[in-house]
Amino acid sequence: MSAPFVIAVPAKGRLQANAEAFFARAGLELVKPRGARDYRGTIADLPGIEVAYLSAAEIVDLLAQGAVHLGITGEDLVREKIPDADRRVVLVEGLGFGHANVAVAVPQAWIDVHSMADLDDVAIAFRLKHERKMRLATKYVNLTREFFSQHGVTDYRIVESSGATEAAPAAGTAELIVDITTTGATLAANGLKVIDDGVILRSQANLVAARAAKWGAAERAAARAMLDRIAAQARAQTFREVRTRFPRCDDALLAEAKRRFGVETPFGGPTSSGMLTLHCPPKHVHELAILLREKGAETVVVADLGYVFSSADPLYAKLEAGLGLSK
Amino acid sequence: MTSARVIPTSIAPEARADALIAAFERAGYARVTPAILQPAEPFLDLSGEDIRKRMYLTSDPQGRELCLRPDLTIPVSCDYLASPAAGKPRGFCYLGPVFRHRPDGGGEFLQAGIESFGRKDTAAADAEMLALGLDATAHYGLAAPEIRMGDVGLFSALVAALDLAPAWKRRLIKDFNHKTSLAQDLDRLTVGAANARPEYQGVLAALAGADPKGAHALVTDLLSIAGITAVGGRSVSEIADHFLEQAALGAQASLPRPTRALIEKFLAIAGDPAQASAELGAFAREARIALEPALDLFESRIRAFAARGVEVSRIRFSTAFGRGLDYYTGFVFELHDPRAHANGPLVAGGRYDELLTRLGSPRAISAVGFAVWIERLAALRGAP
């Protein structure tokens, strides 16, 4: 038997809950055959895929080495921990959870600092006055260095922080910080503010593929089976199915529905008996129903969709293109 | 004189490097061998965080950051400062491995070099460094390398003499030190954008004409009314000062046109040092700018080159040549293979009179020196 196809999933916290919910929506149930404390699992009904429960940091390391095929982790960690990340991994898709900005924050009292240019000037003046450089606390050493280098800021020193970075200025161990922030509330509580052009990265959880992993026929088939269901479910979520029988339907009406509501026609125009199936974004369903009836439809039926499988297979196509695999 | 004693090319590179270091010792420089494992702090502090990605870093059980030395100037300087000789005139030479991540080639390579501390005869010491650097390339069979030279002190003198806000002066010096060519950046150069914030314009304009003491008190009070306490290493008074400086800067968010023209004219001066010296004199007279101490030193240095037998007309001087390391304070030079086989300088060095203060010396100690890339020199032999 060949080595299994492995997808790494966060082992704890909100990311784990979100990741499980994400798979569950696609009808993929993560199961731990040997009990909840097990760090290896499978996906029900999808044989040949192993789920590895790991810390977010481990997931990034293993993706960089190619020891797992796919992983769910934050883009912030990928960019921070993997030098030249795009040559080692492919960010296949943002997953819509785990949003966080990596940003430069300074004390609110610094009314003279609103931009990176202000910060540059203050940093130079600080070194000349204090004969040392400003200290910046962060766990994002590489992201910080790159960003500051792009802005030409050189008069600072990084103090690595592993705990509560936002408390460092108040504790007197640093003048400013680079950290993740979602609402800015934690920063404000610590007397800090984000610099206007100081957002380094808008991060979210991503489905990430390892370039160095083995991508043979078996691995591709496993990835395809899983991604097909995820993509089909994602598409199903963004549409409602609208059906009606409508003999007088014409191209002009379809064009209007497409233009006004973003409607799609998965099976083309009406059948010979006038049966019409449309996919419509949820927020426009009622307006569409009104339009159809104005134009002569008697009954309009709207239903939720479970999956929309398409031959295009968009998510797997993205993976294939990203990894440079030929079809 | 020091020139062109070309060593027979049959000697192996290592033996050749040993012979070079022996020559440095004969010239009066004591050989030192600093530790390979060094505290990382001084390198990061002096060269900036950007050097971090090129360093081999590790840590000791107490969590202190250590590195394999990425150069020898800082270790030699630290050892000298820690010794009883600190502050006295001393000269050292070294030969040993340094360690840097490089995209091409290995991370370990040989450097030789000289550090000279505490000499008061600045021009003669500068000239001696260039002469010894030329000896080093001659040692490897290259008697006439291309000599590039600059003088950071001239640019500092120009900026000091200009009628500009302090923020502008800091910015110009910093950019000069960090970029190989400042000229094309003058366009894009701007200082702090806070004064461009519309909601601040009124307050800033009102403060601009105010008596500084009263304005300072107002800003301090405003911060405390807002319930904002200063955290971190900057005091409220420091913040108020800088805020008022921004106010004074007003609409001067880009460099005034006449000043820019003046800087560009200055940075265009290049070529033969003797001719450049005359041009600099004319420039200073015309612009009514006092460049004296720096220009005098420049001229006496040229005389010192001649006294050491260096052919001054072979030197390619440029006012814009800045080395991109922010601890150089005066003379800077590089020796290159005229056929450009080597990827980078063969020898590079200059004066860094503030280095020892920044490494913790309580008083200023003059310092000048250079480093030699042994592998690059050795590779010249095989080149056609």
Boltz contact constraints between the chains, C-beta under 6 A:
constraints:
  - contact:
      token1: [A, 107]
      token2: [B, 231]
      max_distance: 6.0
  - contact:
      token1: [A, 107]
      token2: [B, 232]
      max_distance: 6.0
  - contact:
      token1: [A, 108]
      token2: [B, 228]
      max_distance: 6.0
  - contact:
      token1: [A, 109]
      token2: [B, 223]
      max_distance: 6.0
  - contact:
      token1: [A, 109]
      token2: [B, 228]
      max_distance: 6.0
  - contact:
      token1: [A, 109]
      token2: [B, 230]
      max_distance: 6.0
  - contact:
      token1: [A, 109]
      token2: [B, 239]
      max_distance: 6.0
  - contact:
      token1: [A, 110]
      token2: [B, 239]
      max_distance: 6.0
  - contact:
      token1: [A, 111]
      token2: [B, 243]
      max_distance: 6.0
  - contact:
      token1: [A, 112]
      token2: [B, 239]
      max_distance: 6.0
  - contact:
      token1: [A, 112]
      token2: [B, 242]
      max_distance: 6.0
  - contact:
      token1: [A, 112]
      token2: [B, 243]
      max_distance: 6.0
  - contact:
      token1: [A, 112]
      token2: [B, 246]
      max_distance: 6.0
  - contact:
      token1: [A, 114]
      token2: [B, 194]
      max_distance: 6.0
  - contact:
      token1: [A, 115]
      token2: [B, 193]
      max_distance: 6.0
  - contact:
      token1: [A, 117]
      token2: [B, 192]
      max_distance: 6.0
  - contact:
      token1: [A, 117]
      token2: [B, 193]
      max_distance: 6.0
  - contact:
      token1: [A, 118]
      token2: [B, 192]
      max_distance: 6.0
  - contact:
      token1: [A, 118]
      token2: [B, 194]
      max_distance: 6.0
  - contact:
      token1: [A, 121]
      token2: [B, 167]
      max_distance: 6.0
  - contact:
      token1: [A, 121]
      token2: [B, 192]
      max_distance: 6.0
  - contact:
      token1: [A, 124]
      token2: [B, 170]
      max_distance: 6.0
  - contact:
      token1: [A, 124]
      token2: [B, 174]
      max_distance: 6.0
  - contact:
      token1: [A, 145]
      token2: [B, 49]
      max_distance: 6.0
  - contact:
      token1: [A, 149]
      token2: [B, 50]
      max_distance: 6.0
  - contact:
      token1: [A, 154]
      token2: [B, 48]
      max_distance: 6.0
  - contact:
      token1: [A, 158]
      token2: [B, 49]
      max_distance: 6.0
  - contact:
      token1: [A, 169]
      token2: [B, 231]
      max_distance: 6.0
  - contact:
      token1: [A, 169]
      token2: [B, 232]
      max_distance: 6.0
  - contact:
      token1: [A, 170]
      token2: [B, 231]
      max_distance: 6.0
  - contact:
      token1: [A, 175]
      token2: [B, 232]
      max_distance: 6.0
  - contact:
      token1: [A, 175]
      token2: [B, 233]
      max_distance: 6.0
  - contact:
      token1: [A, 191]
      token2: [B, 231]
      max_distance: 6.0
